[in-house]
Amino acid sequence: MAFTLTYRDGQSTNYDDSTKWEVDSGVVKLGPNEGDWTVFVSPSHWATLELDTGDDKKDSGKGAVR
């Protein structure tokens, strides 16, 4: 599922469906395969994670994790 990760400084990065992710105790884990994490983002460095569900009929189609 595509998503946007926004950092505390306001910078954001868009990821496509090929990037897998998980939030574990506030740490965002990213990688090419689920469980094969190559990037770890500390809870003090990220602000929101917005999911692009592709359902834009009623709203923007995004949900945020904070």
N, C-alpha and C positions, 0 to 999 in steps of 0.2 A: 504494500500500500504506500503510495507516495505521501510525503510529509515535508513540513518545513520546520527546521529547528532554529529558534531565535535565542541568541545569547544575551547575557545581562547587559552588554554594551550596545545592544540594539542591532547588531549584525545578524543576518539570517542566511541560512543555507537551505536550498531546496534539494530534496533527494527523491529519486524515482522509485519505482516498484522493485528494482533489483536490490536495493539496500534493505536489509533486515534490521530491526531495532528491538530494544527491550529496555524498560526502566526498572532498575533493581535497587531498592533503598535510595532512590533519588539519583542514582548514576544512570545516565543514558549510555547504553551499549549499542554500537553500530558495527555491522559487518556484512560480508557478502552472503553468508548463510547463517541461519538461526543457530546460536550456540558457538559460532566461529567469529567472535568479536575481535575487531582490529582497532577500534576507536572507543575510548571511554571518556565521557564528559562529566565532570564533577558537578554536583548539585549547585555549587556556588558559581558555576560558569554558564549555566543555561537558564532561560526564563520560561519559554513555552515550547511545546511541540504540537504543531497543528497537523491534523490528519486530513488528507484529501480523500474523502470517501467517494467522490464522483457523483454524489447525489445532490445536484444543485437545483432541484425542482422547488423546494420550499425555502431553502436558505443558501448560505454560501457553500455548503457542503463540507465545511471544516469544523473540526472539534478540537479544542485545546486541552492539553495536559499541562498543568502547572505544578 
